[in-house]
């Protein structure tokens, strides 16, 4: 199985890096907006959508990825708040996001986030996984890692 590392992604896909940085910037805004969000029903932000080119890790061919996110802020917890993100995604070559996990932590030590998504192309049977981690250093987002890899299918290159 082939793995596309952060270094390779920076060369081949600056748009994915841009998307990760934009997501982190949005999370920073969430932190700023969380305090006024009243108790009870969560505050809804979004939907946010982004479309960008990427390389299919299972075939090596080009594809266009579209992500849509809806953010829910809930701050009726003692001294903290909960952020829930619903994310969906599709590609123009047939992949659909099956599931994803996000974690966002903001405390005295700073802000950090990571994600892991599993995608499947029902037409070809290929599966791919996207994962990454990023953090804020001062007011600047830093991508610590990004990985896009083929994790299954009828034939792997």
N, C-alpha and C positions, 0 to 999 in steps of 0.2 A: 504494500500500500504506500502511496506517495503522500508525503506531508509537506504542505507549504508553510514555511516558518515565517516569523515576523519579518525577517530580513528580506526574504523573497517577496512577501506581500508588499513591502514598501516599494520595491522595484516594479512589480506587476500591477499592484492595485492601490494606488494612493487614495482612491475613492473610499475603500473600506476603512482605511485609517482615518479619513476625514469623517466618516459616519460615526466611528467609535468616539472620536473627539467631540463631535456634535452631541452625541448621546451623553457624554460626561458633562458637557456644558449645560445641557438641559437638566441633568441631575443637580447641578450646582444651583440652578434657578429654583428647582424644587425645594432645596434646602432653605433658600431665601424666602420662599412663599409659604413654607410649612407652618410657621408660627401663627399667621393670621387665620389659617384654615380652622374653622370652628369644629367643636366636638359633634359627634353624631355622624351624619352622612358624610362620606369622603368627598373631598373636592376633586373634580375631574379636570384634567388637563389633556388637551389633544382633541382629535387624533393627530399624531405627527407621522409624516410619511417621507420616505427617502428612496430614490431609485438610483442605482449606480451599476457600472460594469464590473464584472468579476470573472475569474477563470474557474471553470468547472474542474474540481480536483479529481473527478473520476474519469473524465475524458480529455482534459486539457483544452477543451474548446471554450470559446467565449460565451458568456451568459449575462443577462441583465437581472439584477436582484431588486425586489421591491419589499421594503419593510414598513409596517404600519404599527404604531404603538399608541396605547392609551394609558395614561398615568392617573392613579388614584392616590390622593394624600389623605391620611387619617391621623389626626394629632390628639385624640382624646386619651392618649396613654401618658402616664406620669413621666414627665421630663424627657419625653422623646416622641417620635412620630413613626408611622409605618407608611411605606411607599409600596404600592403594588403596581406592577406594569403588566399589561396584557399586550403581547406582541404576536403578530402573524407575519408570514412572508411567503412570497412566491417568486419564481424565476420564469423567464421567457422560454426556457428549455424544459419546463415541466416539473421542477422541484416544488414541493410544498413543505412548509415548516411543520413538523410533527409536534414538537414540544421544545420548550426552552426554559432555562433557569437563569435568574438574575439575582445578584446580591449587591446591595448598596449599603455602605457603612459610612456614616459621618459622625465623628466625635472629635475630641480635643487633638487626637493624633492626625486628623485630616479626613479626606474623603477618598474612598476606594470603591471600585465596582468591578464585578466580573460577570461573565455570561457564558452560557454553553447552550447551543441550539443543535437539534438534530433535524435534518431535512431528508425527504425521500422523493424520488422521482417514480411515480407509479407506472409510467410507460416503460422505463428501462430497468427498474428495480434497484438502481443505484441509491446509496445513502451517503450523505456527507455530514460532517460535524464542523460547526464553527464555534470557536471559543476564544476568549480573550480576557485580559485584565488591564485596568487603567486606574489612574489616581490623579488627584490634583496636587501640584507642587506650587504653593502660592496661588496665583490666579491662572496658572498654566496647566492644561491637561497633559499627562504623560502616558503613552501607551507602553505598558510593561510587557505585554505579549499579545499576539494574535496568531491563531492557527486555523487553517481551513484544510480539512483532509477527507479523503474518501474512506468510508468505513464499511462499505459493503456493496455488493452488486453482482450481477451475473458474470461480468468480466472486468477485471481491474487491469489498467495499463501497466 
